[in-house]
Amino acid sequence: MTDTGSKKKANLRDVARESGFSVATVSRVLNTPDIVNATTRKAVQAAIDALHFVPSAAARSINSGRSHVVGALVPTLDNAIFSKFLGALEAKLSAHGLSLVVATTGGDPDVEAQKAQGLVDIGAEALCVSGVTHSPEFDHLVARTRMPTIATSFYQEDYRYPTIGYDNAGASRKALEFLWTKGHIHIAVLHGPTEQNDRMHARLSALQEHENIINFKTEMTFAGGGEAVSALLRSAPHITAILCLSDVLALGASFELHRRKVQIPDQMSLIGIDDLPSSACAFPAITTVRLPAHEMGILTADAIAQWVEQDAVPEPRLIDTTLIIRESA
């Protein structure tokens, strides 16, 4: 008789003993039920239910050689653009029978390499990373393990890993050209650190050749956007428009402009890049360049599934950005 009061976790041998079948038969019921007759399946399932047995994913991985796990390395979870991407990626991977494990890197290539090793150690079958700047240790890990790896949030056709993303430089030019059409000549650009952020570097580099643009570097936070606005109002009162290379900075800038009673867009136009959900709810709603994070997640999941299931290396994919015109510019 089964001891239902026992706290010891049941294992495969316990199920075999309870059902009266061999361990091999129980294993076949769990892994290849179609080849086992219905009477045997029913008896083994009754034993599983009685023992509250939960099959071990690790054990199945050992038997099959597959973990069905994909690792994603992103700089942070604080920015909704990554949350949107990961949500779409996880949902589509699940539809392919794959699971997602996420690790954050803080934008540090060395941390990324360490976290990637951890994902490999738990059996990840593929990796997706942000951008195209990675450490030699990361590249060595990918080469040594022959790990399917996709770089996202950036498009570079000739990169060593397939890229699925958007034209970051083109996104900032799109925002700048819109401000020009509105008659703005003297424009401030608020941007985050570029040293280890190739996406931000590409957006900023696309604007460097233009005159009458003043750059303000700040932290990628709401507070950073506010501090940059304070600095530009002190040092460049002739500015009539602010181009933020992230909606996080645009929202922070908007808060500070409101605090200083600067009217948007009558006294200062404001535009961002990302199209975070909060940008549409701001007052006034923030004009921005939408980055296709959701679509990127879906395409990345499909590409990874094709790679790990069919050994088909994906082609690079460029996804269009979209100017979203609202009331702030």
N, C-alpha and C positions, 0 to 999 in steps of 0.2 A: 504493500500500500504506500502511496506517495506521502511523504512527510511535507505537507504544505506549510508547516510552521517553520521549516528550516530557512535560515537567512543566507545560506551558502548558494552562490550563483550556480545554476545548473549548466553543465557542459554537454558536449556531444555524446560522451560515453553514458551520461545519466539518461539522455533521451533514448539511446540504444537499449539500455537496461530496462527502462520503463516500457518501451514498445515491444521488446522481445526480438528486435532485429539487430543486425550487425551495425557497427559504426559506418561501414562503407555504404550500407543501404540507406541509413539516415542521411548521410552526406549526399547521396544521389537524389533523395527526396528534396533536399534543400537547394541543390544546385542544378539538377537536370530532372525535374519532376515528370516531364513528358515521357521518360523512358521507364517510369515505375508504374506498376498497375494501381488502379484506383483503391483497392482494398488496403494495400500496403501504405499508400499515401495517407489514407484516412487514419490508420492506426498510428502512424508516426506523428501526424498532426495532433491527434488526441494526446499523445505523450508530451508533445511540445506545449500544448495548452495547459496540461496538468502541472507541468514543471515551470511554467512561465519562462520558458527558454527563449532567449534572444540570440540569434546567430551573430557571431563575431564578424564584423567587417574586415578586421585584420586577418582573421583566418581565411576568409573568402579570398582576400587579396593574395595570400600565400599560395592558395590552391590554384587560382586562375592566372596569377601574374599580372592582374589588373587592380588598380585602386579606384579608378573612375573619378579621381580627384584632380582638379585644376587649381593652380595657385595664381592669385592675383596680387601684385605688388603695387601699391599706390602711395603717394606722398603722405596723404592725410585722409581722415574721414570727416574732418570739420567742414570741408568745402562740399556743398551740395552737388557740384558738378561730378565729383567722384562717386557720391552716393547714387546719383541717377544712373551713371554708367554701370556701377556694380549691381544695382537692382535689375537692370535689363540683362546684364551678363549672366547673373545667377538664374534668372527665370528661364532664359533660353538654354543654358547648359543643362538645367534640370530636365527640360523637354528632350534633350539628347541622352538622358540617363547619366549625366555627369554632375558631380558636386563641386562646389566652390569653397576654397579656403582663402581668406584675405589676410594680408600682412601689410602694415604701414611702415614706411621707411623714413619719414621726416624729410624726404628729398635728399637724403645722404646716400651716395652710391656705395659706400662701404657697408652701411647698414643694410642696404638693398641686397648686397652679395651675401651677407650673413643670413638674412631672412630667406633668401632664395635657397640657400643650402638647407635650412630647416624644412622648407617645403619639399625639397628633393628627398630629405631623410624620411618624411612621412609618406612618401610614395607618389607625389604629384606626377601626373603624366604629361603636363604641359604648364607653361607659365605665360602670363601676360603682364607687361610692364608699362610704365608711363614714360613717354619720350624716348629719345635716342642717345642719351648720355648715360653710360654705364661703366662700371669699373672693370679693369682687366680681370679681377677675380671673378666677377659675374660672367664675363665672356668665356673665361676658362671653364667655369662650371657648366655652362651651356654646351660648350664644345666637347668636354669630357663625357658628359652624360647623353649627348645628342638629344637634348631636351627640346621638343617643339616650343618655340618662343615667339610671341607676337608683341610688337611695340605699338602702343596706342597713343591717342591724343596728339599725334604728329604724323605727317605724311612725308616720306622720303623714299622715292622709288628704288634707289640703289642701296638702301641700307642693308646691313648684314642679316637682320631679321625682317620678316614681312611687317610692314607698317599698315595699320588701319586707323585712319584719323583724318585730320583736317589741316588746311593751310593756315598756320598761326599768323604768319606774316600777312597773308591775304585778309585775315579777319581784322587786323588793326588798320590796314589800308582802307578797308571798306568803311570802318568807323570814321576815319579821318576824312575821306572823300565826302561822306554825308555832311560832316560839319562844314566843309568848304561850300557845299551847295546851299547851306543856310547862311552863308556870308561871313563865317568866322575866319579870321586871319591869325589872330594871336591865341594860341591854344596851349594849354598845359597838359602834359601827359603824366599820369600817376601810374607807377609800376612797382611791382615787388622785386625782390632780389633775383638776379639773373645768373649768379655764379654757378648754381647747380640746377637751374631750371631752364632747359632749352626751349620750352614753350614760351616762357616770358621773354627770353632772349630774342627769339625769332620775332615776336610781336613788336618789341622795342626797336630792333635793328631795322625793321621795315620803315620806320619813321625818322631815322637819323638824318637822312639826306635833305629833309625839308626845313626851310627857314621859318622863323617866327614860332618855333615850338620849344617850350621849356620843359625839361624832364624833372620830375620829383620822385626819387626812390624812397620807398617806405616799406614797412612790414605788411604782409598780406593778411591784414585784419581790418575790421571796421575802425578800430582805433587808429590804425596806420593811415587809412584813407582820410580820417578827420584831421590827423596831425599834418598830413601833406597839404590839405586845404588851408589850414592855418598858416603854414609856411608860404604858400603861393600868394595868399591875400596880403601878406606883409611885404613880400619881395617883388611881386608882379601884379600890381593892381590893374594893369591894362588888359589882363587876360579876360576873354569873354566866353571861353568854353573849356571844359575839362574832359579829356579823353582818359578813361580809366581802363587799364589793360586787364581788369577783372571786375566782375560785378560786386565782389566783396569790397573792393576799394570804392566803387561807385556808390554803394550803399553807405559806407562810412563817410564819404564826401558829402552825400545828400544830408546826412544827419548834422554834420558840422555847418553846412550852408544854412540849414534851417535855424540852427542855434544862433548864428550870426545875423539872422533875418535877411539873408541874401535870397532874392526871389529866383526860383527855377521855373522856367527858362528865361524869364524876362531880363534878369540881371546876369545870369550865368547859365549857359547850357551844359548839360551833363550827359555823357554816353558811356556805356560799359561794354564788356565782352564776357559772355557766358550764357546769359539769360537764365539766371537762377530764379526759382519760383517766387522768391521774395521781391524781385525786381518789378514784377508786374503789380505787386500789392503796395509798393512804395507810393508816397505822395510828394510830387507827381510821379506817376509810373515811369520807370527808367527805360529810355531808348537803349538798345543793346544789340550786339551781334550774337545770334544764337549759335552755340557750339552743339553739334548733333550727338550729345552724350548717349542718349537712349539708343539711337540707331547704331552708334559705334559699338555698344554693348551687344546688340543682337548680331551684328556682322562678325564681331570677334568670337562670340560663342559658336556660330556656325563654322567659322574658319578653323577653330580649335577642334571641334568635333570631327570635321572632315580630315584633319591632319592625324589625330590620334586613332580614329577608326579606320581610315582608308589610306593612311600614309601619303596623303596628297598635300603637298606644301602650298599654302594659299598665295595668291597674287596680292601685291599691295593694293589698298583701296583708299581712294580719296573721296571724302564725304563733304558736300557743300555746306558752307556756313550761310546764315540768313540774317539780313538786317531786319530787326523788329523795331518799328517806329512807334514810339509812345509820346508822352507829354513833356519829357525832360529836355528835349533838344529840338 
